[in-house]
């Protein structure tokens, strides 16, 4: 079985090609090759509901969600 090579790597500067964040640029924070998805800084915010822990911290937190690799293009630089 051959391993597919991705054109996006961690710390690459990318631009979003489609979706609600089209045209925005950001740095890749994480890549998930098996799922063909990546987390980009400042792109695709989602709300996560966190259960309170022993320190009492909990509630709704916004953080970056994953975006499909096909919607990203590496910026030359």
N, C-alpha and C positions, 0 to 999 in steps of 0.2 A: 504494500500500500504506500503510495507516494504522499509526502507531506506537502500541503499547499503553502506557497510562499506569499506572505502578505506584503503589500507595498507601503503599509503604515507601521511605524514603530513608535515606541515610547519616546517622548521628548521631541517628536516631529511637530512642526508648525503646519496646521491643516486648515482648509476652508470647507465650509459645509455647502454641498451642492443642492440639496433639496430639503424640504420640511419647513417648519416654522422658523428655524434659525438660519435659513438660507442666506449665504453671503458673509456670515460671521466667521471670524478666525479664532483659533485657540490652539493650545499646546496639548498633545495627547498625554494623559496621565496614566492610563492603563490600557492594555490590549488583551482581548480574549480571543485567541486564534481559533479555538474549536467552535465558537459561536459566531465568528466573523463580526465582532462588535468591539467598540472602543469607547472609553470615557474621555471626553475632551473638556478642558478647563473652561468654565463659563458657558457651556452649551447644554441644552436639553435638561433643564431643571425639573425634577420630580419631587413630590412631597412624600416623605416617609413618616409613618406613624410609629413612634418609639414608645415602648413600654417603660414606665418609670423604674429605675434601678434603686439600689440602696441609698444613693445620695439624693434621691428625689427627682433626678433629671428625667424628663420625658416630654411627650407632646409631639407636635408636628414639626418636622425639620425638612428644609429644602436642600437637596444636594444634586450633583450632576448624575444623570442617568446615562445608559449606554446608547450609542447610535451605531447603525450598521456601517460597516467599512465602505460599502458601495456608495454611501452618501458623503464620503470624505475625499478630498483631493489634497495631496501634499503640495505645499507652497515652496517654490524654488527660492533659495536664499542663500 
